[in-house]
Amino acid sequence: MEKISIETEFIKLDALLKYAALVSSGGEAKAAVQEGLVSVNGQACTQRGKKLRPGDRVSFGGKTVEITGV
């Protein structure tokens, strides 16, 4: 599992997908989330603006990333 460090209080789901290179564009992130292909902490999530904080885990396309703080 890859760890992604953020310096802010939270990061939105669509931004994390791009930042972690799980998708190549914002459009791809939007489509993946709307189709329910992305899970947050083990549950499918369809809110691309969902705020993620350190400790949250996001899975998509067979990869999982965990958010860590600074």
RODO-2510 file (C-alpha; in nm, 4 decimals, decimal comma):
residues 70
     n   res          X          Y          Z
     1     m     0,0000     0,0000     0,0000
     2     e     0,1289     0,3403    -0,0994
     3     k     0,1212     0,6272     0,1483
     4     i     0,0350     0,9781     0,0304
     5     s     0,1340     1,2662     0,2565
     6     i    -0,0738     1,5840     0,2610
     7     e     0,0189     1,9124     0,4241
     8     t    -0,3369     2,0418     0,4551
     9     e    -0,6228     1,9414     0,6850
    10     f    -0,7920     1,7438     0,4067
    11     i    -0,7845     1,6644     0,0349
    12     k    -1,0884     1,6059    -0,1842
    13     l    -1,1349     1,2613    -0,3343
    14     d    -1,1052     1,3662    -0,6986
    15     a    -0,7880     1,5637    -0,6252
    16     l    -0,6364     1,2672    -0,4393
    17     l    -0,7012     1,0340    -0,7323
    18     k    -0,5059     1,2687    -0,9586
    19     y    -0,2332     1,3454    -0,6997
    20     a    -0,1712     0,9750    -0,6362
    21     a    -0,1677     0,9091    -1,0146
    22     l    -0,4538     0,6604    -0,9874
    23     v    -0,6185     0,8476    -1,2770
    24     s    -0,4706     1,0683    -1,5462
    25     s    -0,7309     1,3449    -1,5545
    26     g    -1,0083     1,5132    -1,3631
    27     g    -1,2611     1,3739    -1,6084
    28     e    -1,1398     1,0215    -1,5450
    29     a    -1,1612     1,0813    -1,1684
    30     k    -1,5159     1,2149    -1,2000
    31     a    -1,6296     0,9157    -1,4074
    32     a    -1,4677     0,6588    -1,1762
    33     v    -1,6282     0,8115    -0,8669
    34     q    -1,9718     0,8526    -1,0271
    35     e    -1,9667     0,4887    -1,1395
    36     g    -1,8940     0,3740    -0,7821
    37     l    -1,5541     0,2268    -0,8738
    38     v    -1,3689     0,4075    -0,5932
    39     s    -1,3858     0,2949    -0,2321
    40     v    -1,3011     0,4974     0,0765
    41     n    -1,2230     0,3003     0,3915
    42     g    -1,3699    -0,0123     0,2339
    43     q    -1,6995     0,1393     0,1159
    44     a    -1,7925     0,2548    -0,2349
    45     c    -1,8012     0,6339    -0,2552
    46     t    -1,9835     0,8410    -0,5174
    47     q    -1,8979     1,1864    -0,3757
    48     r    -1,5990     1,3187    -0,5688
    49     g    -1,5770     1,6190    -0,3338
    50     k    -1,5578     1,3979    -0,0243
    51     k    -1,3018     1,5354     0,2193
    52     l    -1,0313     1,2847     0,3053
    53     r    -0,8094     1,3192     0,6089
    54     p    -0,4980     1,1405     0,7371
    55     g    -0,5811     0,7783     0,8146
    56     d    -0,8302     0,7397     0,5301
    57     r    -0,7670     0,4715     0,2687
    58     v    -0,8742     0,4967    -0,0943
    59     s    -0,8863     0,2037    -0,3363
    60     f    -0,9249     0,2134    -0,7127
    61     g    -0,8082    -0,0040    -0,9990
    62     g    -0,6510    -0,2639    -0,7725
    63     k    -0,4387    -0,0072    -0,5885
    64     t    -0,4834     0,1281    -0,2375
    65     v    -0,3363     0,4473    -0,0951
    66     e    -0,3387     0,5657     0,2636
    67     i    -0,3366     0,9343     0,3477
    68     t    -0,0839     1,0486     0,6047
    69     g    -0,0217     1,3885     0,7580
    70     v     0,3026     1,5771     0,7747
***
